[in-house]
């Protein structure tokens, strides 16, 4: 039973999106260059050599729940070989995102980026809220999934690091 469940989890993580044109596992991840709420710049090209876990979020409860799962991942994997990022992909204002984050049960423990032009939403053809991406150290998209728990993410990420 445990092997079957593990297989299903991996299958979910590697599942291909059913919409045309969206980057899928094995594709080069579309690049991005965005700023955090604090003004720090993050570019995928600058993160080469690190595994990047991205939460693509809107202002919604499911996205808040996924952000709390990413907090758990960050707590369980403290390695500098892993970068965890949250990205508001719906073009919301900094003020709206800050207000939204204040309503979380705990503060996010990873950088939260703004994407006012919705470039990530467009580049990754985001359909699910939230969407979780795992990009390896070579910039290849390894997994794309709707909501996924920390218990499934941690073992998968450790294998990539």
N, C-alpha and C positions, 0 to 999 in steps of 0.2 A: 504494500500500500504506500509506504513512504517513497519508494522508488518511482511509483506511478505519479505521486503528487509532485515530486521534484521534477520529473519530466514535464508535467503540465505547466509548472511554473516557468521553467526554462522556455518552453514552447510559447507561453504568453509573452515573455520578454523578447523573444525573437520574432514574434508574429509580424508579418508584413502588413502595413496599412492597406486598406482596400480601396484607396483613392489614388487615381493616376497622378504621376508626377512627384509624389511625396518621396523624400529620401527614405530608403529602407536599410536594414541591417546589411553591412558590407559596402555601402556607398561612402564616398568621402563626405564628411559632414560639412554642410554649408557654413562658411565662416561668419563671424559676427564680431562687432566691436561696439560695446555698450558701456554705459556708466552706471555705477551703483547709486543708491539713494544718497550716499555720502560723497559722491563725486569721483570715486576711484574708477579708472578705465579698465575694462576687461576685454581682451580679444582672444578668440579661440587660437589664433596663430601664436600668441604669447604663452599658451598653456601646453605647447608640444612637450611630450614626454610624461604628461600627467593624464590620469583618467579623469574625465569631466562628467559629473552627474548634474544634469540640468532639469529643473522643474519649470515647465512653461505654464504660467499661471495667469488667470484673470482675477477679478475681485469676486470670489464666490466661496461658499463653504467647502465644496470638494477640494478646491485649491488650498484652502487653509489646512484641511486635514492632511493633504499630501505634503505640505510644507512641514508639518509636525513630524511626518515620517522621515523627511530629509534631515530634520534635527536629530532624530534617533540614529540615522546613518552616520552623521558627523560625530555623534557621541561614541559610537562603536568603532569607527575608523578614524583615528586621529592622524594618520599618515599624511605627510605633505605631498605624497604621490597622488592624492585624491583632492580634486577641487569640486566643491558643491556650490551651485549657483541657482538662485531663484530668479526668474525673469517675468516681469509683467508684460505679457505679449499683446495686450489689448489696447495699448496706447494711452492708458489712463495717466492723469497728471501725477506729479510727485506728491502733491497734497492729498489726493484721493488714495494713493497707495499707502502713504504714511498713516492716514486715518484708518484704513483697512487693517494694517499690520498692528495697530494699537489694540484692536479687538481680538487678537490671537490669545490663546490661553497661556502662551509663553513666547518670548522673543525668538525670532529666527536666529540661528547660530551660523549663518552663511550669508554671503553678500546677496543682496536683493537688487536686481538691475531693472532699469527702466528702458523701454523700447518705444519711444513716442511715435516712431514711423511704422511700427508693427513689422519690422523687417524679419524678425524670427518667425512670426506668425505666417508670413508670406513664404519665406524660404523653406520652412518645414511643412507647409500646408497643414497647419494645425486644425484638427477637427475635434479632438477630445479635450475636455477641460477637467483636470489638468492633463498634460502630456509630460512623460518622463523620458529623457534621452540619456543614453550612456555612450560617451565618445572615448575611444581609446587614445593612448599616447601618440599615435600616428595620425590622429584626426579622422579616424574611420568610425562611423556610426555603428555601434555594436548592438544596441537595443533601443527600441522605441515602444512605449507602452502607455496606456492610460494609467490611472492610479495603481500604485504598487507599494506594498508594505516594506518597511525596513528589513524585516526578517527574510524577505526574498532578495532584496537588493544587496545586503551585506555580503553573503557568500559569493554572489555573482561578481561584485566589484573586487573582492579579494583575489579572485582568480585572474582578473585583468591586471592587477598591480604587480 
